[in-house]
Amino acid sequence: MGSSRLDVLASGAPIEAWKRRSCGDGARGPRLYDWAAATLPDTGTDGYRHWLLIRRSISNPDDRAYYLCFGPADTDDRP
């Protein structure tokens, strides 16, 4: 299995991988971010899988947060 830094993976994500979504309303209105998801290699856990969810700032695309997700294999991984 290969490995790479998360920031390198996020920088290489194609433009169509990013979807603009709201995190809910804040004090100044909707909190909008761009989101992308990537399925991670199978870890052998029957019926479950891991994926990486990346959130980036609209005003500063270099400002990102990374979330390691784990759930049922049939979970929709589109942000």
MOPAC internal coordinates of N, CA, C and O (Angstrom, degrees):
PM7 1SCF
backbone

  N    0.0000 0     0.00 0     0.00 0    0    0    0
  C    1.4410 1     0.00 0     0.00 0    1    0    0
  C    1.5142 1   107.71 1     0.00 0    2    1    0
  O    1.2310 1   120.06 1   -44.57 1    3    2    1
  N    1.3383 1   117.50 1   135.43 1    3    2    1
  C    1.4495 1   122.27 1   177.90 1    5    3    2
  C    1.5069 1   111.27 1   -82.24 1    6    5    3
  O    1.2310 1   121.70 1   -11.39 1    7    6    5
  N    1.3151 1   114.36 1   168.61 1    7    6    5
  C    1.4512 1   118.84 1   176.65 1    9    7    6
  C    1.5118 1   108.59 1  -142.33 1   10    9    7
  O    1.2310 1   120.99 1   -25.00 1   11   10    9
  N    1.3020 1   115.71 1   155.00 1   11   10    9
  C    1.4515 1   122.07 1   179.37 1   13   11   10
  C    1.5137 1   108.17 1  -157.77 1   14   13   11
  O    1.2310 1   121.10 1   -24.44 1   15   14   13
  N    1.3051 1   115.51 1   155.56 1   15   14   13
  C    1.4667 1   119.32 1   176.24 1   17   15   14
  C    1.5240 1   109.29 1   -69.33 1   18   17   15
  O    1.2310 1   121.32 1   -34.11 1   19   18   17
  N    1.3191 1   115.09 1   145.89 1   19   18   17
  C    1.4639 1   119.64 1  -178.03 1   21   19   18
  C    1.5244 1   112.24 1   -61.98 1   22   21   19
  O    1.2310 1   119.96 1   141.03 1   23   22   21
  N    1.3258 1   117.69 1   -38.97 1   23   22   21
  C    1.4594 1   119.19 1  -179.34 1   25   23   22
  C    1.5275 1   111.66 1   -66.37 1   26   25   23
  O    1.2310 1   120.06 1   148.12 1   27   26   25
  N    1.3347 1   117.49 1   -31.88 1   27   26   25
  C    1.4636 1   121.24 1   177.05 1   29   27   26
  C    1.5287 1   109.65 1   -69.68 1   30   29   27
  O    1.2310 1   120.31 1   136.88 1   31   30   29
  N    1.3278 1   117.00 1   -43.12 1   31   30   29
  C    1.4660 1   120.32 1   177.00 1   33   31   30
  C    1.5287 1   111.13 1   -61.19 1   34   33   31
  O    1.2310 1   120.20 1   134.72 1   35   34   33
  N    1.3300 1   117.22 1   -45.28 1   35   34   33
  C    1.4633 1   121.30 1  -178.55 1   37   35   34
  C    1.5271 1   111.09 1   -64.15 1   38   37   35
  O    1.2310 1   120.31 1   139.99 1   39   38   37
  N    1.3294 1   117.01 1   -40.01 1   39   38   37
  C    1.4641 1   120.40 1   180.00 1   41   39   38
  C    1.5213 1   111.80 1   -65.15 1   42   41   39
  O    1.2310 1   120.35 1   151.54 1   43   42   41
  N    1.3265 1   116.93 1   -28.46 1   43   42   41
  C    1.4574 1   121.28 1  -179.36 1   45   43   42
  C    1.5206 1   114.53 1   -88.68 1   46   45   43
  O    1.2310 1   120.21 1   179.03 1   47   46   45
  N    1.3326 1   117.20 1    -0.97 1   47   46   45
  C    1.4706 1   120.00 1  -179.29 1   49   47   46
  C    1.5318 1   109.79 1   -67.27 1   50   49   47
  O    1.2310 1   120.04 1   -46.45 1   51   50   49
  N    1.3248 1   117.53 1   133.55 1   51   50   49
  C    1.4678 1   119.42 1   179.16 1   53   51   50
  C    1.5267 1   111.17 1   -66.77 1   54   53   51
  O    1.2310 1   121.10 1   -25.64 1   55   54   53
  N    1.3090 1   115.51 1   154.36 1   55   54   53
  C    1.4754 1   121.70 1  -176.91 1   57   55   54
  C    1.5271 1   111.53 1   -55.70 1   58   57   55
  O    1.2310 1   119.96 1   144.32 1   59   58   57
  N    1.3354 1   117.68 1   -35.68 1   59   58   57
  C    1.4642 1   119.90 1  -178.34 1   61   59   58
  C    1.5303 1   113.02 1   -73.73 1   62   61   59
  O    1.2310 1   119.96 1   170.36 1   63   62   61
  N    1.3296 1   117.67 1    -9.64 1   63   62   61
  C    1.4733 1   121.12 1   177.33 1   65   63   62
  C    1.5302 1   111.35 1   -75.65 1   66   65   63
  O    1.2310 1   120.17 1   157.43 1   67   66   65
  N    1.3277 1   117.28 1   -22.57 1   67   66   65
  C    1.4672 1   121.50 1  -175.60 1   69   67   66
  C    1.5182 1   110.94 1   -89.26 1   70   69   67
  O    1.2310 1   120.89 1   -47.86 1   71   70   69
  N    1.3329 1   115.91 1   132.14 1   71   70   69
  C    1.4643 1   122.67 1   178.41 1   73   71   70
  C    1.5281 1   108.49 1  -125.38 1   74   73   71
  O    1.2310 1   120.04 1   -46.00 1   75   74   73
  N    1.3044 1   117.52 1   134.00 1   75   74   73
  C    1.4643 1   121.74 1   179.15 1   77   75   74
  C    1.5302 1   108.88 1   -84.50 1   78   77   75
  O    1.2310 1   121.27 1   -57.25 1   79   78   77
  N    1.3239 1   115.18 1   122.75 1   79   78   77
  C    1.4642 1   121.70 1  -178.06 1   81   79   78
  C    1.5217 1   109.74 1  -138.63 1   82   81   79
  O    1.2310 1   120.61 1   -24.21 1   83   82   81
  N    1.3207 1   116.43 1   155.79 1   83   82   81
  C    1.4569 1   123.24 1   177.73 1   85   83   82
  C    1.5233 1   110.53 1   -92.05 1   86   85   83
  O    1.2310 1   121.14 1   -35.19 1   87   86   85
  N    1.3170 1   115.43 1   144.81 1   87   86   85
  C    1.4765 1   121.85 1   172.68 1   89   87   86
  C    1.5206 1   109.75 1   -98.44 1   90   89   87
  O    1.2310 1   120.63 1  -167.85 1   91   90   89
  N    1.3195 1   116.39 1    12.15 1   91   90   89
  C    1.4587 1   120.83 1  -176.64 1   93   91   90
  C    1.5107 1   110.46 1   105.62 1   94   93   91
  O    1.2310 1   121.07 1    -2.82 1   95   94   93
  N    1.2981 1   115.56 1   177.18 1   95   94   93
  C    1.4605 1   120.73 1  -178.77 1   97   95   94
  C    1.5223 1   111.04 1   -85.59 1   98   97   95
  O    1.2310 1   121.40 1   -42.25 1   99   98   97
  N    1.3295 1   114.92 1   137.75 1   99   98   97
  C    1.4592 1   122.32 1   173.62 1  101   99   98
  C    1.5132 1   109.12 1  -108.50 1  102  101   99
  O    1.2310 1   120.19 1    10.02 1  103  102  101
  N    1.3155 1   117.24 1  -169.98 1  103  102  101
  C    1.4645 1   122.26 1  -179.63 1  105  103  102
  C    1.5246 1   111.66 1   -62.73 1  106  105  103
  O    1.2310 1   120.24 1   152.87 1  107  106  105
  N    1.3533 1   117.16 1   -27.13 1  107  106  105
  C    1.4633 1   121.29 1  -178.74 1  109  107  106
  C    1.5210 1   112.56 1  -112.01 1  110  109  107
  O    1.2310 1   120.34 1  -155.42 1  111  110  109
  N    1.3259 1   116.96 1    24.58 1  111  110  109
  C    1.4598 1   120.39 1   178.04 1  113  111  110
  C    1.5186 1   112.38 1   106.93 1  114  113  111
  O    1.2310 1   120.29 1    16.22 1  115  114  113
  N    1.3421 1   117.05 1  -163.78 1  115  114  113
  C    1.4686 1   121.51 1  -176.68 1  117  115  114
  C    1.5337 1   111.75 1   -59.96 1  118  117  115
  O    1.2310 1   121.09 1   -40.15 1  119  118  117
  N    1.3106 1   115.52 1   139.85 1  119  118  117
  C    1.4674 1   121.99 1   175.78 1  121  119  118
  C    1.5237 1   107.30 1   -99.15 1  122  121  119
  O    1.2310 1   120.71 1   -84.40 1  123  122  121
  N    1.3297 1   116.25 1    95.60 1  123  122  121
  C    1.4597 1   121.91 1  -176.44 1  125  123  122
  C    1.5254 1   111.21 1   -93.79 1  126  125  123
  O    1.2310 1   121.17 1   -40.30 1  127  126  125
  N    1.3274 1   115.37 1   139.70 1  127  126  125
  C    1.4618 1   123.39 1   176.13 1  129  127  126
  C    1.5175 1   108.21 1  -141.73 1  130  129  127
  O    1.2310 1   120.89 1   -18.55 1  131  130  129
  N    1.3263 1   115.89 1   161.45 1  131  130  129
  C    1.4578 1   121.52 1   169.69 1  133  131  130
  C    1.5252 1   107.25 1   -94.41 1  134  133  131
  O    1.2310 1   120.69 1   -40.51 1  135  134  133
  N    1.3400 1   116.29 1   139.49 1  135  134  133
  C    1.4691 1   122.65 1  -176.61 1  137  135  134
  C    1.5181 1   109.96 1  -128.67 1  138  137  135
  O    1.2310 1   120.51 1   -34.78 1  139  138  137
  N    1.3334 1   116.64 1   145.22 1  139  138  137
  C    1.4599 1   123.06 1   172.80 1  141  139  138
  C    1.5310 1   107.62 1  -140.53 1  142  141  139
  O    1.2310 1   120.71 1   -28.85 1  143  142  141
  N    1.3245 1   116.24 1   151.15 1  143  142  141
  C    1.4704 1   121.11 1   179.18 1  145  143  142
  C    1.5230 1   109.07 1  -132.39 1  146  145  143
  O    1.2310 1   121.44 1   -34.12 1  147  146  145
  N    1.3296 1   114.85 1   145.88 1  147  146  145
  C    1.4647 1   120.98 1   177.16 1  149  147  146
  C    1.5232 1   108.52 1  -136.56 1  150  149  147
  O    1.2310 1   120.72 1   -47.88 1  151  150  149
  N    1.3215 1   116.22 1   132.12 1  151  150  149
  C    1.4595 1   120.81 1   175.64 1  153  151  150
  C    1.5209 1   108.64 1   -74.93 1  154  153  151
  O    1.2310 1   120.73 1   -46.31 1  155  154  153
  N    1.3211 1   116.21 1   133.69 1  155  154  153
  C    1.4629 1   121.71 1   179.75 1  157  155  154
  C    1.5244 1   109.91 1   -94.44 1  158  157  155
  O    1.2310 1   120.05 1   -19.46 1  159  158  157
  N    1.3315 1   117.51 1   160.54 1  159  158  157
  C    1.4661 1   120.30 1  -179.13 1  161  159  158
  C    1.5231 1   112.12 1   -55.78 1  162  161  159
  O    1.2310 1   121.14 1   -32.79 1  163  162  161
  N    1.3249 1   115.43 1   147.21 1  163  162  161
  C    1.4597 1   122.85 1  -179.81 1  165  163  162
  C    1.5249 1   110.43 1   -60.91 1  166  165  163
  O    1.2310 1   120.74 1   -46.24 1  167  166  165
  N    1.3279 1   116.20 1   133.76 1  167  166  165
  C    1.4663 1   121.04 1   179.65 1  169  167  166
  C    1.5255 1   111.71 1  -102.78 1  170  169  167
  O    1.2310 1   120.10 1  -174.01 1  171  170  169
  N    1.3347 1   117.42 1     5.99 1  171  170  169
  C    1.4507 1   120.75 1   178.01 1  173  171  170
  C    1.5145 1   114.40 1    83.08 1  174  173  171
  O    1.2310 1   119.84 1  -168.46 1  175  174  173
  N    1.3263 1   117.91 1    11.54 1  175  174  173
  C    1.4611 1   121.81 1   178.45 1  177  175  174
  C    1.5239 1   107.70 1   -87.99 1  178  177  175
  O    1.2310 1   120.44 1   -72.31 1  179  178  177
  N    1.3141 1   116.76 1   107.69 1  179  178  177
  C    1.4632 1   121.70 1  -175.32 1  181  179  178
  C    1.5226 1   112.18 1   -57.13 1  182  181  179
  O    1.2310 1   121.60 1   -54.55 1  183  182  181
  N    1.3288 1   114.55 1   125.45 1  183  182  181
  C    1.4509 1   120.75 1   174.98 1  185  183  182
  C    1.5163 1   114.98 1    80.24 1  186  185  183
  O    1.2310 1   119.77 1  -179.93 1  187  186  185
  N    1.3349 1   118.05 1     0.07 1  187  186  185
  C    1.4647 1   121.75 1  -179.38 1  189  187  186
  C    1.5254 1   109.43 1  -131.29 1  190  189  187
  O    1.2310 1   121.07 1   -19.22 1  191  190  189
  N    1.3301 1   115.55 1   160.78 1  191  190  189
  C    1.4581 1   120.00 1   177.40 1  193  191  190
  C    1.5289 1   110.03 1  -151.35 1  194  193  191
  O    1.2310 1   121.80 1   -12.48 1  195  194  193
  N    1.3325 1   114.15 1   167.52 1  195  194  193
  C    1.4635 1   122.36 1   176.39 1  197  195  194
  C    1.5253 1   109.08 1  -110.51 1  198  197  195
  O    1.2310 1   120.55 1   -30.54 1  199  198  197
  N    1.3050 1   116.56 1   149.46 1  199  198  197
  C    1.4457 1   120.61 1   169.26 1  201  199  198
  C    1.5210 1   108.61 1  -148.66 1  202  201  199
  O    1.2310 1   121.33 1   -19.01 1  203  202  201
  N    1.3179 1   115.06 1   160.99 1  203  202  201
  C    1.4515 1   122.52 1   179.86 1  205  203  202
  C    1.5147 1   108.31 1  -104.95 1  206  205  203
  O    1.2310 1   120.49 1   -51.50 1  207  206  205
  N    1.3146 1   116.66 1   128.50 1  207  206  205
  C    1.4539 1   122.96 1   176.23 1  209  207  206
  C    1.5257 1   106.88 1  -112.02 1  210  209  207
  O    1.2310 1   120.71 1   -51.24 1  211  210  209
  N    1.3359 1   116.24 1   128.76 1  211  210  209
  C    1.4609 1   122.04 1  -177.62 1  213  211  210
  C    1.5235 1   108.62 1  -118.67 1  214  213  211
  O    1.2310 1   121.13 1   -50.07 1  215  214  213
  N    1.3233 1   115.45 1   129.93 1  215  214  213
  C    1.4657 1   121.52 1   175.67 1  217  215  214
  C    1.5232 1   107.66 1  -114.41 1  218  217  215
  O    1.2310 1   120.18 1   -49.02 1  219  218  217
  N    1.3412 1   117.25 1   130.98 1  219  218  217
  C    1.4566 1   119.23 1   176.60 1  221  219  218
  C    1.5214 1   110.21 1  -128.85 1  222  221  219
  O    1.2310 1   121.85 1   -29.98 1  223  222  221
  N    1.3147 1   114.07 1   150.02 1  223  222  221
  C    1.4602 1   122.14 1   179.19 1  225  223  222
  C    1.5247 1   109.88 1   -69.91 1  226  225  223
  O    1.2310 1   120.32 1   -38.08 1  227  226  225
  N    1.3100 1   117.00 1   141.92 1  227  226  225
  C    1.4616 1   121.25 1   176.88 1  229  227  226
  C    1.5334 1   109.99 1   -72.38 1  230  229  227
  O    1.2310 1   120.43 1   138.53 1  231  230  229
  N    1.3243 1   116.79 1   -41.47 1  231  230  229
  C    1.4645 1   120.67 1  -177.04 1  233  231  230
  C    1.5300 1   112.98 1   -77.93 1  234  233  231
  O    1.2310 1   120.21 1   154.94 1  235  234  233
  N    1.3400 1   117.21 1   -25.06 1  235  234  233
  C    1.4625 1   121.78 1   179.43 1  237  235  234
  C    1.5309 1   108.64 1  -139.98 1  238  237  235
  O    1.2310 1   120.03 1   -91.98 1  239  238  237
  N    1.3419 1   117.55 1    88.02 1  239  238  237
  C    1.4651 1   120.97 1  -175.75 1  241  239  238
  C    1.5364 1   114.96 1   -58.76 1  242  241  239
  O    1.2310 1   119.85 1   163.16 1  243  242  241
  N    1.3294 1   117.89 1   -16.84 1  243  242  241
  C    1.4645 1   120.36 1   176.48 1  245  243  242
  C    1.5263 1   112.18 1   -78.78 1  246  245  243
  O    1.2310 1   120.26 1   167.75 1  247  246  245
  N    1.3275 1   117.11 1   -12.25 1  247  246  245
  C    1.4718 1   122.48 1   177.57 1  249  247  246
  C    1.5258 1   107.62 1   -88.00 1  250  249  247
  O    1.2310 1   120.93 1   -76.48 1  251  250  249
  N    1.3400 1   115.83 1   103.52 1  251  250  249
  C    1.4652 1   121.09 1  -174.73 1  253  251  250
  C    1.5163 1   111.26 1  -128.37 1  254  253  251
  O    1.2310 1   121.63 1   -25.11 1  255  254  253
  N    1.3229 1   114.49 1   154.89 1  255  254  253
  C    1.4640 1   121.98 1   171.57 1  257  255  254
  C    1.5228 1   106.50 1  -126.62 1  258  257  255
  O    1.2310 1   121.00 1   -33.80 1  259  258  257
  N    1.3369 1   115.69 1   146.20 1  259  258  257
  C    1.4592 1   121.53 1  -175.73 1  261  259  258
  C    1.5257 1   109.03 1  -122.77 1  262  261  259
  O    1.2310 1   120.98 1   -43.86 1  263  262  261
  N    1.3235 1   115.74 1   136.14 1  263  262  261
  C    1.4590 1   121.69 1  -178.74 1  265  263  262
  C    1.5213 1   109.03 1  -128.45 1  266  265  263
  O    1.2310 1   120.40 1   -55.61 1  267  266  265
  N    1.3174 1   116.84 1   124.39 1  267  266  265
  C    1.4519 1   121.73 1   173.97 1  269  267  266
  C    1.5200 1   106.99 1   -88.95 1  270  269  267
  O    1.2310 1   120.54 1   -59.63 1  271  270  269
  N    1.3260 1   116.58 1   120.37 1  271  270  269
  C    1.4622 1   121.86 1  -175.46 1  273  271  270
  C    1.5246 1   109.82 1  -110.95 1  274  273  271
  O    1.2310 1   120.67 1   -30.08 1  275  274  273
  N    1.3071 1   116.32 1   149.92 1  275  274  273
  C    1.4612 1   123.38 1   179.04 1  277  275  274
  C    1.5083 1   107.51 1  -143.51 1  278  277  275
  O    1.2310 1   120.26 1   -52.58 1  279  278  277
  N    1.3327 1   117.11 1   127.42 1  279  278  277
  C    1.4433 1   119.18 1  -179.17 1  281  279  278
  C    1.5118 1   111.58 1  -168.94 1  282  281  279
  O    1.2310 1   120.72 1     3.84 1  283  282  281
  N    1.3320 1   116.23 1  -176.16 1  283  282  281
  C    1.4644 1   120.55 1   179.50 1  285  283  282
  C    1.5357 1   110.88 1   -55.57 1  286  285  283
  O    1.2310 1   121.23 1   -38.41 1  287  286  285
  N    1.3165 1   115.26 1   141.59 1  287  286  285
  C    1.4659 1   121.49 1  -176.40 1  289  287  286
  C    1.5230 1   113.02 1   -58.36 1  290  289  287
  O    1.2310 1   119.81 1   153.21 1  291  290  289
  N    1.3284 1   117.96 1   -26.79 1  291  290  289
  C    1.4569 1   119.83 1  -178.36 1  293  291  290
  C    1.5333 1   112.84 1   -89.27 1  294  293  291
  O    1.2310 1   119.90 1  -170.23 1  295  294  293
  N    1.3355 1   117.80 1     9.77 1  295  294  293
  C    1.4568 1   121.41 1   176.74 1  297  295  294
  C    1.5205 1   109.46 1   -66.24 1  298  297  295
  O    1.2310 1   120.21 1   -45.28 1  299  298  297
  N    1.3219 1   117.20 1   134.72 1  299  298  297
  C    1.4543 1   122.58 1   178.43 1  301  299  298
  C    1.5292 1   107.44 1   -71.15 1  302  301  299
  O    1.2310 1   120.00 1   -60.00 1  303  302  301
  N    1.3382 1   117.60 1   120.00 1  303  302  301
  C    1.4530 1   120.02 1  -176.32 1  305  303  302
  C    1.5284 1   112.76 1   -96.23 1  306  305  303
  O    1.2310 1   120.00 1  -167.39 1  307  306  305
  N    1.3108 1   117.61 1    12.61 1  307  306  305
  C    1.4698 1   119.70 1   175.32 1  309  307  306
  C    1.5141 1   107.93 1   -80.20 1  310  309  307
  O    1.2310 1   120.38 1   -53.21 1  311  310  309
  N    1.3421 1   116.88 1   126.79 1  311  310  309
  C    1.4696 1   119.08 1   179.69 1  313  311  310
  C    1.5021 1   111.90 1   -67.36 1  314  313  311
  O    1.2310 1   120.10 1   180.00 1  315  314  313

